[in-house]
Amino acid sequence: MDQIFAVIRVFAYLSLLTVGGGMAAFPEMKAQVVGIHHWMDFTQLIHFYSLGQMVPGPNMMMIVPIGDWAAGPLGAVAAVAAFFGPTALLTYVAGRLWTRLEAWPWRASIQKGLAPVSVGLLLAGCFTMAKGTISGVETASISAGVLLILLQYKVNPALLVIGGGIVGLLSF
């Protein structure tokens, strides 16, 4: 039962770090899930993240199997409630307040300041994941190829995930 409370603490905390998207919380998720609580190793965490990329819905639905891994089915439910509950409430309150402060002079400054923070947190998550997944020429080539395709063409990312899996299957 104490693992349930740990899952709630960890995912409620992580939910508040998702400024700019779920990837922003990935470095701290790695620290909490792998380093502090030892619920799984980094490779398993990356596999769960990849699974979250492949299934419909938000990619942070990867928290469901992590919660299950840590504390069983109740852990899965606790992870979802703890991760999405605080941010949903905060978003609701901030949205209501934001419309009331439309004429507030600081509003534009806050918006301009939050955008680079979001990008920085997202890049930190990307670099953390890259350290655990890019392990040679083959994986670096797959990553570079996907990046170049996304920068050049409008392609459904799910197709790139499937394509990367097929290239990995054939290469490794």
PEKA-V771297 format. One line per field, one symbol per residue. ss: DSSP state (H for helix, E for strand, - for the rest). burial: 1 if it has 9 or more other ideal C-beta (glycine too) atoms within 8 Angstrom, else 0. A space follows every 10 residues. Layout:
ss: ???
burial: ???
This chain:
ss: -HHHHHHHHH HHHHH----- -HHHHHHHHH HHHHHH---- -HHHHHHHHH HHHH----HH HHHHHHHHHH HHHHHHHHHH HHHHHHHHHH HHHHHHHHHH -----HHHHH HHHHHHHHHH HHHHHHHHHH HHH---HHHH HHHHHHHHHH HH----HHHH HHHHHHHHHH H-
burial: 0011011111 1111111101 0111111111 1111001001 0001110111 1110000011 1111111111 1000111111 1111111001 0000000100 0000001000 0001001110 1101110111 0110000011 0110010011 0000000001 1101001100 00
